[in-house]
């Protein structure tokens, strides 16, 4: 697979399309060793649910510039559906005088609701400890260790991953000629062999209202929609031997007026986790809906195969990431501490030992790639 952007020139002494930058030329590289556990505490204390990434972007930019990084903030537009009109930022930090060979990246936004930080002797709890603020802390700690040893590395923290990868799309227009991108998501400190894609589908059925005692006078949109859904549930979706099957979830169904009214409208939203190309799945869904419902494919994130490194444990990410939107930043790898099974739940947690191990692992993987 080819990746555009590997050799694109960039002047790290001046912002390219950015809103704000901080030049730390006269600031020494931080002499204090970063404590990733304490840094995670500080990050989780900031509520940065999607669309509210302004405060955490400001915090990261200030924090990293004080530790001797060249820092650049880039605005990420608020979408029309957002009720928040405030700023939201991508934050890039890198070498002062040159482009990085490798960039660590993850996202600053979290899913709602916000859950305050707490901890015990072994675990940290709260929204974002594993997805992905603990990852931010591990990546910054690893990058600083690598920088101290003479490696040219950078950091990219983006907004909006939990919704539509808006920040990654903005960042992809301004790459830094890096050869590798290590993206952080909860993979239990295992390197992902692949990341499943996603296909979001909206089905809309239309009918004719009538009194429910006289169904022959109407046409039920709900009856049409349930027939389409039954056909879709019976589909044999693609399977890839070393990756697994595509999976399907009917996540939302709504329609009708009342139990005694023939429904004139019904809608369902489906999310399919893709393995491979979406063409056959799209065609099968359109065939299921033919004559009964309209089909709208509202989002597609492609399936991505990823590099493995000999000697490191591996996994398959059944979830999607920002990687397909960051291809201009270098050959991607996917790796991070924490379990995806507790992300997006009230029970999100991260073992402190796993976070510290992730710092060592990020350093080891980066050295393997760059040496």
Secondary structure, DSSP 8 states (H G I E B T S, - for coil): ---TTTT----TTS-SS-SEEE--TTS----S---HHHHHHHHHTS--BTT--HHHHHHHHHHHHHTT-EEEEEE----TT-S--S--EEEEEE-SSS--SEEEEEE--B-SS----EE-SSEEESTTTTTTHHHHHHHHHHHHHHHHTT--EEEEEES-TTTT-HHHHHHHTS----SEEEE---STT-EEEEE-EEEEEEEEEE-B--BGGGGGGSB-HHHHHHHHHHHHHT----EETTTEE-EEEEEEEEE-S-TTB--SEEEEEEEEEESS-SHHHHHHHHHHHTTT-EEEEEEEE--EE----TTS-EEEE-S--SGGG-GGG-EEEE--SS-TTTTTSTT-EEEHHHHHHHHHHHHHHHHHHH-
